[in-house]
Amino acid sequence: MIGEINNEHTRQDIVDAQSLGLDAFALNFNQFATWSNNTVEFLFMNADNLGFGLFFSFDMAPGYFTDPSQYAGFLQQYMARTSYYKYNGKPLVSTFGSEGVSNDQWASFKSAVGDVVIIPGFYQGISSDSLFSNRPILDGVFNWNSWSYPEAGKTAVSTADDQAYMAAARSAGKLFMMGMSTLQFKHIDGSQNWYRRGEENLEYRIGQVLEMQPDMLELQTWNDAGESHYMGNIWDEPMTGSPIHTYVDGYSHTGYWQILPAFIQAWKRGDTTTANILPTNGRAMQGAFWHHTLLVNADCGLDTMGKPQEIVNAEDAVSGVILVARGQSNLVGVVNVGQTELGKLNLVEGYNKFKFGGLTAGKVTVEVWDGSTMIGGGYAPIEVSSSGSTCNYNFQVVGFPS
């Protein structure tokens, strides 16, 4: 999401993304304002200089753009930039929403801007059967829903929507973009207080993406941090005066960076399983773990907003991924809270995902042992609590070895 970010910070975001192996940013743009236009210009200037890609994902959710014609002229200002991301030589354009945009509206848009690849991001559940028969002008589709639906309860993230959209795309000779993310937790006001399950999500999605082999992949994050699925830096500028600070300050998610590069390399190789996702740090192991720092049944009664209704789908658990180098055997991962062992995992070469329940108040640690020798681990800086002044169900993310 385009927030107000200064020149130096946009450059740093690009540098960090390149170090992870990413090719481009999707710029979720929802309004023409001085701050948003400035951020876009900073991004393109730095992307031009650094050799990075950018493309627009125009926000067509209720309250924002209603017709592609509204942003056609703005898009044309940037399509010729060297950094504008192209798919098979054509500029890529995406959206958040736009389920109600007609084929004629998209056709008019293409006539205005030229030969572009249009892959809208749908989140409201368009029937895959009529997706392209009613919109033949589209070049593909992006399934936004990369989290379990609240009504699914405590279940792992499903690929049912992805499978349906990809089948429709393949049948029509179109493209399919798949998404992957972590959790959704938003806690701003009474109308923006929700939770979409992060348990059994990212660590499952990695394998799902490799198995399905979509045409494109998008890591879904908002850089203003408001929905807690950020994977990069958190800058102060877009959160000025915002209650977002109450649940993201001190909750860095850069621990994900310990596992993302190995996955991105596997994706770019065309791997169809997680078997060859190996450490990239030159060491025997590498990983990350994540968990809530407030127990599901905790007392946070001083927070007048209260807990999100969907918090019933959250779990008192520690989840994570441990990557093990070739030739390493007999390694064991041990997860503790305080002095209590939550579980242990016999590790294999490559990709190891885990989730251990029974989390209680205390400090979470994950250590990898080779016999009686501890070879590395991660240590959560914020202790899990049974009460809090804020009903904060963001994830604490810890990369390791520390």
N, C-alpha and C positions, 0 to 999 in steps of 0.2 A: 504494500500500500504506500502511495506517495504521501509522505508526511513532510513537514518542514525540516529539512536536513541541510546543513551547511556544506560548502564545497569540500572542505577537508574530510568530513565524515563520509560523504558520498564516495570520495576516492578510496578511503580505507575500506569501505564495504566491498568495492570492486576488487581491490587487492586481495582481501580475504576470500572472496568467492573464487577468484582465480586459483588461489592456493589449494582450495578444496577440489578443484577440477570442474567447476561449473562453467557453462558456456554463455549464459545470458541471464538477465533479470527480466521478469515479467512486471511491468510497471502498472499497478492498479491505479487508475486515474479517474477521479470522480467529479472534479470541478475545476473551472478556470479561475484561478486566483493568483495574486502576486506570489504568494509563498509556494504554491504548487508548481507554477510555471518556472520559478527560480530553481526549485529542486530538480525538475526535469532537465533544465539547461545544464545544471552542474553535473548531473549524471551523464548526459550525452557528451559533454566536454571531456570528462575524465575517461569515459568509455572509449571515445575516439583516440585518446592519447595512449591508453593502456591496451587496446586491442581486445575489448570485451564487447559482448552483445547486449542489446536492449530491445524490447518490443513492448507495445502497449497492450494492456488488458483493461479495457474501458469498463467502468462500473455502471451496470445497467440494472442494479437492484432498485426497488422502489425508493423514490426520492432523488434519484440521480439521472443519468441520461436515459431518454426514452426512445430515441431514434438515432441510428448511426450517422445520419446526416449532421447531427449536432457536433460531432468531433472529426468529421472528414477533413476539414481545412486544417485543423490542428495537427492531425496525423501527417498530412502532406508536408508540413514543415520539417519533419524528421525522417521521413522514409529514405531520403537521399544521403543521410549521414552514414559514414563508413561503419559506425557501430550498430546501425539498425539491423537487428537479427533477421536473417533470411533463411527460409526453408526451401531447398532446391532452387535457390536463386530468386525467390519471391519473398517480399516482406511479410512477416507473420503478424496477424492481428487477432487478439483474443478478447474475451469479455468475462465479467462476473455477472451472471444473469443473462438476460436478453431472450428468455424463453418466449416472450410475446412478440418478438420482432418477426415480421413476415418475410417471406422469400422476396417479395417485390422491394421491400425496404433494403434488404441486403444487396439485391441486384443494382438498385440505384446507387448505393454506397460504392460498389465496385466500379460502376461507370464513372463515378466522380474521382476516385483515388487511383484507379488503375488495377493492374493485375496483382492482387494480394492473396495470401492464404488466410482464410477466415476460419478460425476454430474457436467457437464460443464456449464458454464454461457454464454449464447448466447445473443448477443446484436444486431446482424445484420439482424434478421428476417428470421429464418429458418422455412419452412413450417411445421406446426404441423402434417400434414397428413403423411409426409414421415420421420418425425423425428426419430422414432425408427425402422421403417421398413428398413431404410438405415443404421442404427447404433444399431443393436440389442445388441451389447456388452455393451452399456451404461446402467447405473443403474438408471438414472434419468436425469432431466434437471433443470436448474436454469434460470429464465427469468430475465435478467439484467435490463430491461427497467422499472424502477419504477417512471418515470416522464412522464408527458404528452409530446407527440411528438410536435415539433414546429408547424407543419402544422395543429394541432388540435386547435390552437388558445387559447383563454382564457377559457379553460374548466378544470373541475376537472380531476384528474388522473383517467385513465380508467383501468379496469381489463380485457379488451378484450384479450390481449395477455396471461395474466395469465390463464384465463379460457380455452383458446385453448391449451396451453401447459399442463395444469393439466388434461384436458380431454384426451389428447394423452397419457400422462403418466399413467393415471388410466386404459385406454383401453389396454395398453401394460403391465400392472402389474409393472410399474416403479414408481419412486419417483419424487415428484415435490417440488422444493425449490422456495419460493417466496421472493422477495426483498422488502424492504421499505427504503425510504430515505427522504430527505428534498427538496433541490433544487440543481441545478448545475449552478455555475457561475465561469467561468475561464477567467482570464484576464492577460495573460502572454506575448503574442506577436500576430502578425497578424493572425497566423494560430491557435492560441489557445485563442480565444476570443469569448465565447459563453454563452448562458443562456438557461437553461431548467427550466421551470416554477416550482417555489416552492409554489406559491399560490394554495390553495386547493389541497395540496399534503399529507404531513405527517398526518394531522388531519383526512383526509379521509382514508388514507392507513391503519391506525390503525383498523378501522371498517371493511375494506375490508379483511384484513388478518384474523380476527376472524371469519368472515362469511364464507370465502373460506376454512379455515382449511387445508392449505398445510402441507406436511410432515415435512418440515423444513423452517425456516425463517432466513434471513440474513439482518442485518442492514448495509446498504451500505455507507461506509465512506472511504475517503482517509486520512490517518493520517498526510500526508504532507500538508494538508489543501488546495491544489491547486484548487480543484473544489468546495470548500465552503460547501460541505455536511458533514464536520466533526461534530461529536457529542461529542468528548472527548477533551483531552488536545491538545494544540498546542505547540510543542517543537521547539526550534530554530534550532537544528541540521539539519533536512532535508530541511530547507529553507535558508541555508547559501548562501548569495549572490543572492537570488532569488527575482524577483518582486512580488512574492506571498505576501510578507510583506505589500505591499501597500494596499491590500484589506482585509487582515485578522487581522492585528495588532489592538488590541482593540475590536475585534469582537469575543468574547468568545461565544461558543455555549453550554456551560455546563448548561444553563438554561433548555435545554431539559431534564436534569436529574430529574427535578421536576415531569415529567409525564411518563417517560419511565418505572420506576420500577412497577408502577401500571398496565401498559399495559403488561409488561413481565409476571407479576403474572397471569393476565387474560389469556394470551396465554398458559401458562403452566398448568393452570386449565382446559383448553379445552373450555373456554367460546366462544360462537358463536355470542355474541353481546357485545356492549360496556357498557351495563347496570350496570355491577358490577365493573367497573374501578373506584376505590375510592381513596381518598388521602392516602398516606403512611406516612404522617408526624404527624399523631395524631391530626390534627387540622380540623377546619370546611371546609377548602378549600385549594387547592393547584393548581398551574398551570404554564403556560408559554405562552409567546406571541412572535411574530417575525414580522419583517417588514424591508423593505429597508430604508436606511437613506438618499438616494438620490432619488428625485422624478423622475418619468419616463421621463418627458420632461425637466429635469434639464439641465443647461448649464455646460458641462464639456469639453469645447472645447480645453483646454490646454493639454488634454490627447490625444496624437497623435494616439493612438490605436483606440480611439472612442468607442462608445457603441456597444455591440453585436447586430447583426441584429435581433436576437430573442427577444430583449428587448421589442418589440411590444406586447409580451404576458405577460409582467409583469404588475402589478397593484400598484397604490398608495393605499395601504390597510394595515390594521393590522389584522393578523390572530392569532389564538391561541386555547388553550384548558384550561378549568377550571374544576377541579374535585371537587365534593361536597360530603361531608360525609353523611352517613345515618342519618336521623332525622333532617336534616337541611332543612328549608323551607323559602320561602319569600326572598331568597338571590337574589341580582341583580348585574350583572357585568357591569361596566361602562368603556368605552374606550374613552379617550380624547387625543387630540393633542393640546398642549398649553391650552387655555381656551375654546376650541371648542370640544363639544361632538360629537364623530363620531358615537356612537351607544351604546345601552344598551341591555342586555340579561337577561331575567328572567331565573334563574338557577334552574335546577332540580337535584335531587340526582344522583350521578354518573358522567357521562361523558357529557361535554358540549363543543362543538366546535363552533368557530365563525370566521367570516371575515367581517370587516367593511371597506368600501371604503371611498373615499373623503379625504385621508390623505394629509395634507399640511405641510409646514415647521413648525417646533416646536418640543417640547418634548412630547413623547408619554407616557401615563400612563394608567394602567389598575387597577381598584379598585373594590373590592367586598363589597357591602353594605348590612347590615341587618337593614332595616328601615333607621333610621337616623344615624346609627353607621357604620363606615367604619371598617371592620374586617381584612383587609389585601389587599395588592396590590403590583404591580411591577412598577418600574420607570426607563425608558430607559436612560442610561447615555449619549448616543450620540443623539443629536437633528437631526431631519430630515431637509435636506437643499434643496434649489432650485438651487444650483450650487456647483461645486466641482472641485478640481484639478485632481482628478481621477474619471473615470466613474465606480464607485464602486457600484455594485448591489448585494453584499453579504447581508445576513440577519443579523440584530441585533437581538439576542435572549435573552430574559429576563425571568428568573424564578421568581416565587413568591409563598408565601409572602416573601418580602425582609427581 
